[in-house]
Amino acid sequence: MNDPLILLGFLHTSLLEITSFSLAITMVLLNIRQSPWAWLFSISSAALYAIVFYDAKIYADMCLQFVFISVSLWGLYQWLFGGRDRQGVKVSRLSRKGWLIVIAIWLLAYGAITTILHNFTDSDVAHIDAFLTAGSLVGQFLLTRKTLENWHMWILIDTLYIGLYLHKHLYLTALLFGLFTILAYLGLRAWKKSLPAEQIILP
């Protein structure tokens, strides 16, 4: 299923990458609509992408997929039964203190993951892999809480991932993250409309 394929005469990919691609696109579209079903597609896509990234020697990103599976189960619970009324979490904003915590955790995780990759793997992209993996962990947590700023993070992270996947010749996945960047912007605009009136900000 992970045997090489060539699409349109130049796009090198595999059936496994195509399937993962399709599940991931569906996941983000459902996230924009705030549908809990998104988390089930997240689990399926992450499981398949773990194999894709293992073959590409993007080890931190591979391990990240297993974290995504665990976080997706938590996210599903939060979207269905979280919040004060147990009717699911609502869209909210991140405070200035929250941003400081997010940045601190991102940097600490980056340092830890970089050390692991340098010492225990043959990764040739340890720093960017670690940086984006750490950011994805934080972004995914914010997504489970329906924090609006998760979309800001995904816009940045997905844009940088495009370069990494092009470098690794995962062209279909690079295209996927280009689409993710666009969808993250659309998600940001859509979720702003779900904010309580006192939290609404201008674009």
C-alpha positions in Angstrom: 0.0 0.0 0.0 3.0 2.2 0.4 4.6 1.3 -2.9 5.6 4.3 -5.1 3.0 5.8 -7.5 3.3 8.6 -10.0 0.3 10.9 -10.5 0.0 13.3 -13.4 3.3 12.1 -14.7 5.4 13.8 -12.0 3.8 13.6 -8.5 5.5 10.8 -6.6 3.3 9.4 -3.9 1.7 6.1 -2.7 -1.7 4.7 -2.1 -1.1 5.0 1.6 -0.2 8.7 1.3 -3.3 9.3 -0.9 -5.6 7.7 1.7 -4.0 9.7 4.6 -4.3 12.8 2.5 -8.0 12.3 1.9 -8.8 11.5 5.6 -6.8 14.6 6.8 -8.7 17.0 4.4 -12.0 15.6 5.6 -10.8 16.1 9.2 -10.0 19.8 8.8 -13.3 20.5 7.0 -15.2 18.9 9.8 -13.1 20.9 12.3 -14.1 24.1 10.7 -17.7 23.0 11.1 -17.0 22.1 14.7 -18.2 18.6 14.1 -17.0 16.0 16.7 -16.7 13.5 13.8 -13.5 15.3 12.9 -11.7 13.5 15.7 -12.4 10.1 14.2 -10.9 11.1 10.9 -8.0 12.5 12.8 -7.3 9.2 14.4 -7.5 7.3 11.1 -5.3 9.8 9.2 -2.7 9.9 12.0 -2.4 6.1 12.1 -1.7 6.0 8.4 0.6 9.0 8.3 2.8 7.4 11.1 3.7 4.7 8.5 4.4 7.3 5.8 6.6 9.4 8.0 8.5 6.3 9.3 9.5 5.4 5.7 10.6 9.1 5.2 12.7 9.0 8.4 10.7 12.0 9.9 10.7 10.3 13.2 9.4 13.1 15.5 6.5 13.6 13.1 5.9 9.9 13.1 5.7 9.8 16.9 3.5 12.9 16.8 0.9 10.9 15.0 0.5 8.6 18.0 0.2 11.6 20.3 -2.5 12.9 17.9 -4.4 9.7 18.2 -4.4 10.0 22.0 -5.3 13.7 21.9 -8.0 13.0 19.4 -9.8 10.7 21.9 -9.5 13.5 24.5 -10.7 16.1 21.9 -13.7 13.9 21.0 -14.7 13.8 24.7 -14.2 17.5 25.1 -16.3 18.5 22.1 -19.1 16.1 23.1 -19.1 16.4 26.9 -16.7 19.1 28.0 -17.5 22.6 29.3 -19.4 23.7 32.4 -22.7 22.4 31.2 -21.2 19.1 29.9 -22.7 19.9 26.4 -19.3 20.4 24.8 -16.7 23.1 24.9 -17.4 26.5 23.2 -15.1 28.6 21.1 -12.9 30.9 23.3 -9.9 33.2 23.2 -6.4 32.8 24.5 -5.3 35.4 27.1 -1.9 37.2 27.0 -0.8 34.9 29.9 -2.0 32.0 27.9 0.1 33.0 24.9 3.2 33.2 27.1 2.5 29.7 28.4 2.0 28.4 24.9 5.3 29.9 23.7 7.2 28.6 26.8 5.9 25.0 26.3 6.6 25.1 22.6 10.3 26.1 23.2 10.8 23.6 26.0 9.3 20.8 23.9 11.4 21.8 21.0 14.5 21.5 23.0 13.6 18.1 24.4 12.6 16.6 21.1 15.7 18.0 19.3 17.9 16.3 21.9 16.1 13.0 21.5 16.4 13.1 17.7 20.1 14.0 17.7 21.0 11.3 20.2 18.7 8.4 19.2 17.8 8.7 15.5 19.5 9.3 12.1 17.2 12.2 11.3 18.8 14.8 9.0 16.1 17.4 9.8 16.1 17.2 13.5 15.7 20.9 14.3 12.8 21.7 12.0 11.1 18.4 12.7 11.3 19.0 16.4 10.2 22.7 16.1 7.1 21.7 14.1 6.3 18.7 16.2 6.4 20.7 19.4 4.2 23.4 17.8 1.8 20.8 16.6 1.4 19.3 20.0 0.5 22.7 21.4 -1.8 23.6 18.5 -3.6 20.3 18.9 -4.2 20.8 22.6 -5.7 24.3 21.8 -7.9 22.7 19.2 -9.3 20.2 21.7 -10.3 23.2 23.9 -11.8 25.1 20.9 -9.4 27.9 21.5 -9.6 30.3 18.5 -5.8 30.9 18.4 -5.2 27.3 17.4 -5.9 28.4 13.8 -3.1 31.1 14.0 -0.7 28.4 15.1 -1.7 26.0 12.3 -1.3 28.7 9.7 2.3 29.1 10.7 3.0 25.5 11.3 1.4 24.2 8.1 3.2 26.8 6.0 6.6 25.6 7.4 5.7 22.0 7.0 5.3 22.5 3.2 9.0 23.2 3.0 9.9 20.1 5.1 7.8 17.7 3.0 9.1 19.1 -0.3 12.6 18.5 1.0 11.6 14.9 1.8 9.9 14.4 -1.6 6.5 13.9 0.0 4.9 16.1 -2.6 1.3 15.1 -2.0 1.7 15.7 1.7 3.3 19.1 0.9 0.2 19.9 -1.2 -2.0 18.7 1.7 -0.3 21.2 4.0 -0.8 24.0 1.5 -4.5 23.2 1.6 -4.3 23.0 5.4 -2.9 26.6 5.4 -5.9 27.9 3.4 -8.3 25.9 5.5 -6.8 27.1 8.7 -7.5 30.7 7.5 -11.1 29.8 6.7 -11.4 28.0 10.1 -10.2 31.1 11.8 -12.8 33.3 10.1 -15.6 30.7 10.8 -14.7 30.3 14.4 -14.6 34.0 15.0 -18.4 34.0 14.2 -18.9 31.5 17.1 -17.3 33.7 19.7 -19.5 35.3 22.4 -20.3 38.9 21.6 -17.9 40.4 24.2 -14.9 38.4 22.6 -15.5 39.3 19.0 -12.6 41.1 17.3 -12.2 42.7 13.9 -10.3 40.7 11.2 
